[in-house]
């Protein structure tokens, strides 16, 4: 029986920088089914988002052999205007990303998670970020979860802390998980 591995990273390129070698080992074994989630679209410079996403999809599908259906975009912004990060914002307060966006998005041919699940985009707020990540974690039910937290970048910290928060709640809500 294959064990599910979920790598959670904030930006496109972090899957390689933070988990490339480990991910390669999992891929080379027939014992693991690999999933990757990007919490942001890597759109600090908005004109780079589409390219960064497509490059990561190419690397993960063509070079690593991961199924595209196992690669998720949460579609949130890469850093925020003002002094409050999405993770630290009040629950329903809408934030604007540095690229000027206020709701989740994907790219043509690869919608973000909430759009795939509900047919709608979500506003950028803490509650939606948590809901999307928690729902994805519940859907995948990975045996091994790897979340990036290797530096002081706020998007990296947020991905790690929100993962821990969601996993903690899921373990109480779904005892068999």
Secondary structure as a PSIPRED ss2 file (coil, helix, strand):
# PSIPRED VFORMAT (PSIPRED V4.0)

   1 X C   1.000  0.000  0.000
   2 X C   1.000  0.000  0.000
   3 X E   0.000  0.000  1.000
   4 X E   0.000  0.000  1.000
   5 X E   0.000  0.000  1.000
   6 X E   0.000  0.000  1.000
   7 X E   0.000  0.000  1.000
   8 X E   0.000  0.000  1.000
   9 X E   0.000  0.000  1.000
  10 X C   1.000  0.000  0.000
  11 X C   1.000  0.000  0.000
  12 X C   1.000  0.000  0.000
  13 X C   1.000  0.000  0.000
  14 X H   0.000  1.000  0.000
  15 X H   0.000  1.000  0.000
  16 X H   0.000  1.000  0.000
  17 X H   0.000  1.000  0.000
  18 X C   1.000  0.000  0.000
  19 X C   1.000  0.000  0.000
  20 X H   0.000  1.000  0.000
  21 X H   0.000  1.000  0.000
  22 X H   0.000  1.000  0.000
  23 X H   0.000  1.000  0.000
  24 X H   0.000  1.000  0.000
  25 X H   0.000  1.000  0.000
  26 X H   0.000  1.000  0.000
  27 X H   0.000  1.000  0.000
  28 X H   0.000  1.000  0.000
  29 X C   1.000  0.000  0.000
  30 X C   1.000  0.000  0.000
  31 X C   1.000  0.000  0.000
  32 X E   0.000  0.000  1.000
  33 X E   0.000  0.000  1.000
  34 X E   0.000  0.000  1.000
  35 X E   0.000  0.000  1.000
  36 X E   0.000  0.000  1.000
  37 X E   0.000  0.000  1.000
  38 X E   0.000  0.000  1.000
  39 X E   0.000  0.000  1.000
  40 X E   0.000  0.000  1.000
  41 X C   1.000  0.000  0.000
  42 X C   1.000  0.000  0.000
  43 X C   1.000  0.000  0.000
  44 X C   1.000  0.000  0.000
  45 X C   1.000  0.000  0.000
  46 X H   0.000  1.000  0.000
  47 X H   0.000  1.000  0.000
  48 X H   0.000  1.000  0.000
  49 X H   0.000  1.000  0.000
  50 X H   0.000  1.000  0.000
  51 X H   0.000  1.000  0.000
  52 X H   0.000  1.000  0.000
  53 X H   0.000  1.000  0.000
  54 X H   0.000  1.000  0.000
  55 X H   0.000  1.000  0.000
  56 X H   0.000  1.000  0.000
  57 X H   0.000  1.000  0.000
  58 X H   0.000  1.000  0.000
  59 X H   0.000  1.000  0.000
  60 X H   0.000  1.000  0.000
  61 X H   0.000  1.000  0.000
  62 X H   0.000  1.000  0.000
  63 X H   0.000  1.000  0.000
  64 X C   1.000  0.000  0.000
  65 X C   1.000  0.000  0.000
  66 X C   1.000  0.000  0.000
  67 X C   1.000  0.000  0.000
  68 X H   0.000  1.000  0.000
  69 X H   0.000  1.000  0.000
  70 X H   0.000  1.000  0.000
  71 X E   0.000  0.000  1.000
  72 X E   0.000  0.000  1.000
  73 X E   0.000  0.000  1.000
  74 X E   0.000  0.000  1.000
  75 X E   0.000  0.000  1.000
  76 X E   0.000  0.000  1.000
  77 X C   1.000  0.000  0.000
  78 X C   1.000  0.000  0.000
  79 X C   1.000  0.000  0.000
  80 X E   0.000  0.000  1.000
  81 X C   1.000  0.000  0.000
  82 X C   1.000  0.000  0.000
  83 X C   1.000  0.000  0.000
  84 X C   1.000  0.000  0.000
  85 X C   1.000  0.000  0.000
  86 X H   0.000  1.000  0.000
  87 X H   0.000  1.000  0.000
  88 X H   0.000  1.000  0.000
  89 X C   1.000  0.000  0.000
  90 X C   1.000  0.000  0.000
  91 X C   1.000  0.000  0.000
  92 X C   1.000  0.000  0.000
  93 X C   1.000  0.000  0.000
  94 X C   1.000  0.000  0.000
  95 X C   1.000  0.000  0.000
  96 X C   1.000  0.000  0.000
  97 X E   0.000  0.000  1.000
  98 X C   1.000  0.000  0.000
  99 X C   1.000  0.000  0.000
 100 X C   1.000  0.000  0.000
 101 X C   1.000  0.000  0.000
 102 X C   1.000  0.000  0.000
 103 X E   0.000  0.000  1.000
 104 X C   1.000  0.000  0.000
 105 X C   1.000  0.000  0.000
 106 X C   1.000  0.000  0.000
 107 X E   0.000  0.000  1.000
 108 X C   1.000  0.000  0.000
 109 X C   1.000  0.000  0.000
 110 X E   0.000  0.000  1.000
 111 X C   1.000  0.000  0.000
 112 X C   1.000  0.000  0.000
 113 X H   0.000  1.000  0.000
 114 X H   0.000  1.000  0.000
 115 X H   0.000  1.000  0.000
 116 X H   0.000  1.000  0.000
 117 X H   0.000  1.000  0.000
 118 X H   0.000  1.000  0.000
 119 X C   1.000  0.000  0.000
 120 X C   1.000  0.000  0.000
 121 X C   1.000  0.000  0.000
 122 X C   1.000  0.000  0.000
 123 X E   0.000  0.000  1.000
 124 X C   1.000  0.000  0.000
 125 X C   1.000  0.000  0.000
 126 X H   0.000  1.000  0.000
 127 X H   0.000  1.000  0.000
 128 X H   0.000  1.000  0.000
 129 X H   0.000  1.000  0.000
 130 X H   0.000  1.000  0.000
 131 X H   0.000  1.000  0.000
 132 X H   0.000  1.000  0.000
 133 X H   0.000  1.000  0.000
 134 X H   0.000  1.000  0.000
 135 X H   0.000  1.000  0.000
 136 X H   0.000  1.000  0.000
 137 X H   0.000  1.000  0.000
 138 X H   0.000  1.000  0.000
 139 X H   0.000  1.000  0.000
 140 X H   0.000  1.000  0.000
 141 X C   1.000  0.000  0.000
 142 X C   1.000  0.000  0.000
 143 X C   1.000  0.000  0.000
 144 X E   0.000  0.000  1.000
 145 X E   0.000  0.000  1.000
 146 X E   0.000  0.000  1.000
 147 X E   0.000  0.000  1.000
 148 X C   1.000  0.000  0.000
 149 X C   1.000  0.000  0.000
 150 X C   1.000  0.000  0.000
 151 X C   1.000  0.000  0.000
 152 X C   1.000  0.000  0.000
 153 X C   1.000  0.000  0.000
 154 X H   0.000  1.000  0.000
 155 X H   0.000  1.000  0.000
 156 X H   0.000  1.000  0.000
 157 X H   0.000  1.000  0.000
 158 X H   0.000  1.000  0.000
 159 X H   0.000  1.000  0.000
 160 X H   0.000  1.000  0.000
 161 X H   0.000  1.000  0.000
 162 X H   0.000  1.000  0.000
 163 X H   0.000  1.000  0.000
 164 X H   0.000  1.000  0.000
 165 X H   0.000  1.000  0.000
 166 X H   0.000  1.000  0.000
 167 X H   0.000  1.000  0.000
 168 X H   0.000  1.000  0.000
 169 X H   0.000  1.000  0.000
 170 X H   0.000  1.000  0.000
 171 X H   0.000  1.000  0.000
 172 X H   0.000  1.000  0.000
 173 X H   0.000  1.000  0.000
 174 X C   1.000  0.000  0.000
 175 X C   1.000  0.000  0.000
 176 X C   1.000  0.000  0.000
 177 X C   1.000  0.000  0.000
